[in-house]
Amino acid sequence: MNAGKEQVSIIRPPRGWELINLRELLEYRDLFYFLVWKDIKAMYAQTILGFGWAILQPLIQILIFTIIFGKVAKIPTDGIPYFLFATVAIIPWTYMSTSMSLSGLSLITGQNMLGKVYFPRLIYPVTPVLTKLVDFGISLLIIVAVMVYYQVAPTMQLLYLPLFILMMMCVPMMAGLWLSSLSIRFRDVRFAMQFVIRMLMYSAPIVYTASSIPETYRFFYSLNPIVGVIEGFRASLLGLPMPWEYIVPGLVVCIIGMVGGALYFKRMERVIVDVI
């Protein structure tokens, strides 16, 4: 008897501050999958090296840093060969910086689709975070090769690596939620973003050690979640003592930033199409 009736869905804008509707995201999982797969295919379409760029780009950066900071500047690395020291840091940093940039501009680059059909806008800033995991997975081969070259054997600290990979993903997701929300109203954000991301490299122990920071400032320094990610990667991969004093404060900031970013993004979601 109900065969002739049409199912009607009523979409209303959120009122006030609302949490992310995870059930709604699950309903649009097919679109999520399509956008991630589309971005993966588009990254290396009509390229000669293809997925080889995921290895070549960070490898060139590692070589340059090793020559400039390791050979010329002779920055101390607590006894770790500089090439190994830089490799373990630059691989996760490359993932965070590129996915942060793409996530922050995701609403602007995808504005043509936003006004045509409804779907949870959160899909846009999250998609680059997942897409860039392909590059990260491939570039891990560099870390494996360098560890084999320097005869670094895995230890039980390696069990912590999934935690730092998850934390590594949370950093650009947190930044992407805030930056994408702000960029649709303040177009200056996209110009300032590239400069800020470049400066962030020097706010974390990528080319220098965290131990070189004066002890008085180390707590404030550790509030940068990128510090916890880099130090966590080094400890888990190289078998070093786990520096929880750098990891825990950054993890707390990351969680708070993600929750705040999700709330603000949801708040702005109702005006995205009108403003953009």
C-alpha positions in Angstrom: 0.0 0.0 0.0 3.0 2.3 0.6 4.5 1.5 -2.8 3.3 4.8 -4.3 4.5 7.0 -1.5 7.6 9.0 -1.8 10.2 9.3 0.9 10.9 12.9 1.7 14.0 14.1 3.6 13.9 17.5 5.2 17.3 19.2 5.6 17.4 22.0 8.2 20.4 24.2 9.0 21.9 23.6 12.5 20.9 25.9 15.3 23.6 27.1 17.6 26.5 24.9 18.5 26.1 21.2 17.5 28.4 18.1 17.5 29.4 16.3 14.4 26.7 13.9 13.2 28.7 10.7 12.8 25.7 8.7 11.7 25.2 11.1 8.8 28.8 10.7 7.8 28.3 7.0 7.8 25.3 7.3 5.4 27.5 9.2 3.0 30.4 6.7 3.1 30.1 6.0 -0.6 30.7 9.6 -1.4 33.6 9.7 1.0 35.2 6.7 -0.7 34.6 8.2 -4.2 36.3 11.6 -3.3 39.3 9.8 -1.7 39.7 7.5 -4.6 39.3 10.4 -7.1 42.0 12.4 -5.4 44.4 9.5 -5.3 44.0 8.9 -9.1 44.2 12.6 -9.8 47.5 13.0 -7.8 49.5 11.1 -10.3 47.5 11.2 -13.5 49.6 11.8 -16.6 52.9 11.7 -14.6 56.0 9.8 -15.7 57.2 8.8 -12.3 53.7 8.2 -10.8 53.9 7.0 -7.2 57.7 7.5 -7.4 57.1 11.2 -6.6 56.1 10.0 -3.1 59.7 8.8 -2.6 61.6 11.4 -4.7 60.2 14.6 -3.0 60.9 13.8 0.6 64.2 12.1 -0.4 65.5 15.3 -2.0 64.5 17.3 1.0 66.3 14.9 3.3 69.5 15.1 1.2 69.4 18.9 1.2 68.8 19.1 5.0 71.6 16.6 5.6 74.1 18.7 3.6 73.1 22.1 5.0 72.3 21.3 8.6 74.3 18.1 9.0 77.5 18.8 7.1 77.7 22.6 6.9 76.0 23.8 10.1 76.9 20.6 12.0 73.8 20.7 14.2 74.1 18.1 17.0 71.7 15.1 16.9 72.4 13.3 20.2 74.6 10.8 18.5 72.2 9.9 15.7 73.5 10.0 12.1 72.0 13.2 10.6 70.6 11.4 7.5 68.7 9.0 9.7 67.8 11.8 12.1 66.3 13.9 9.3 64.6 10.9 7.5 62.5 9.9 10.5 61.3 13.5 11.0 60.8 14.6 7.4 58.5 11.7 6.3 55.7 12.5 8.9 56.3 16.2 8.5 55.8 16.0 4.7 52.5 14.2 5.3 51.3 16.7 7.8 52.3 19.8 5.9 50.8 18.7 2.5 47.5 17.3 4.0 47.2 20.4 6.2 47.5 22.7 3.2 45.0 20.7 1.1 42.5 20.3 3.9 42.6 24.0 4.7 41.8 24.9 1.1 39.4 22.1 0.5 36.1 24.1 0.7 37.5 26.7 -1.7 38.8 24.2 -4.2 35.5 22.2 -4.0 33.1 25.2 -4.1 31.6 24.2 -7.5 30.1 21.1 -5.9 29.1 22.6 -2.6 26.1 24.5 -4.0 24.7 21.8 -6.2 23.9 19.0 -3.8 23.7 18.4 0.0 26.2 16.3 1.8 28.1 16.7 5.1 30.6 19.4 4.4 33.0 17.8 6.9 33.9 15.3 4.1 35.9 17.9 2.3 38.6 18.8 4.9 38.9 15.1 6.0 39.4 13.7 2.5 43.0 15.0 2.0 44.0 13.7 5.4 43.0 10.2 4.2 44.3 10.6 0.6 47.8 11.6 1.6 48.1 8.4 3.6 49.0 6.7 0.3 52.0 9.0 -0.1 53.0 8.4 3.5 52.7 4.7 3.2 55.0 4.7 0.1 57.5 7.1 1.7 57.8 4.8 4.7 60.0 2.7 2.4 62.7 5.4 2.7 62.7 5.0 6.5 62.9 1.2 6.2 65.8 1.5 3.7 67.7 4.0 5.9 67.2 2.0 9.1 68.6 -1.1 7.3 71.6 0.9 6.0 72.4 2.1 9.5 71.6 -1.4 11.0 68.9 0.0 13.3 66.9 -3.0 14.6 63.3 -2.6 15.7 62.6 -2.6 19.4 59.5 -3.0 21.6 59.1 0.8 21.2 57.8 0.1 17.7 54.5 -0.9 19.3 53.8 2.8 19.9 54.1 3.7 16.3 50.3 3.4 15.5 49.6 5.9 18.2 51.9 8.5 16.6 50.5 7.7 13.1 47.0 8.5 14.5 48.3 11.6 16.2 50.1 12.6 12.9 46.7 12.3 11.2 44.9 14.4 13.9 47.3 17.4 13.4 46.3 18.2 9.8 42.7 17.3 10.6 42.6 19.7 13.5 44.2 22.5 11.4 42.0 21.7 8.4 38.8 22.1 10.3 39.8 25.5 11.6 41.5 26.8 8.4 38.8 25.6 6.0 36.1 27.2 8.1 38.0 30.5 8.3 39.1 30.5 4.7 35.6 30.8 3.3 35.0 34.1 5.2 38.5 35.5 5.3 40.3 34.8 2.0 43.6 36.1 3.5 43.8 32.7 5.3 44.8 30.9 2.2 47.7 33.3 1.5 48.9 33.3 5.1 48.5 29.5 5.3 51.5 28.6 3.1 53.8 31.0 5.0 52.6 29.7 8.4 53.1 26.0 7.3 56.6 26.7 6.2 57.4 28.4 9.5 55.9 25.4 11.4 58.8 23.3 10.2 61.1 25.3 12.4 58.8 25.2 15.4 59.3 21.4 15.7 62.5 19.3 16.1 62.9 18.4 12.5 66.3 19.9 11.7 67.4 20.1 15.4 66.9 18.1 18.6 64.2 18.9 21.2 66.9 18.6 23.8 68.5 21.8 22.4 65.5 23.8 23.7 66.2 25.4 27.1 64.5 23.5 29.9 62.6 26.6 31.0 60.6 26.7 27.7 60.2 23.0 27.1 56.7 22.7 28.4 55.4 25.6 26.2 57.4 24.1 23.3 55.7 20.7 23.8 52.2 22.3 23.5 52.9 22.2 19.7 51.5 18.7 18.8 53.9 18.4 15.9 56.7 18.2 18.5 55.1 15.1 20.0 54.6 13.5 16.6 58.2 13.9 15.5 59.7 12.9 18.9 57.3 9.9 19.1 58.4 8.7 15.6 62.0 9.0 16.5 61.6 7.1 19.8 59.4 4.3 18.4 61.5 3.8 15.2 65.0 4.2 16.6 64.3 2.5 20.0 65.0 5.7 22.0 63.4 6.4 25.5 59.8 7.6 25.0 59.7 11.4 25.6 56.2 11.6 27.2 57.0 15.1 28.4 56.8 16.2 24.8 54.1 13.9 23.7 51.3 14.2 26.3 50.9 18.0 26.2 50.8 18.0 22.4 48.3 15.2 22.4 46.0 17.1 24.8 46.2 20.2 22.7 45.5 18.2 19.6 42.3 16.6 21.1 41.1 20.0 22.4 41.8 21.6 19.0 40.0 18.9 17.1 36.9 19.1 19.3 36.9 22.9 19.0 37.5 22.8 15.3 34.7 20.3 14.8 32.3 22.5 16.8 33.3 25.7 14.8 33.1 23.9 11.5 29.6 22.7 12.3 28.7 26.2 13.4 29.9 27.6 10.0 28.4 24.8 7.9 25.0 26.5 7.6 26.6 29.5 5.9 29.3 27.9 3.8 27.3 27.9 0.5 26.0 31.4 1.0 29.4 32.9 1.8 31.6 30.9 -0.6 
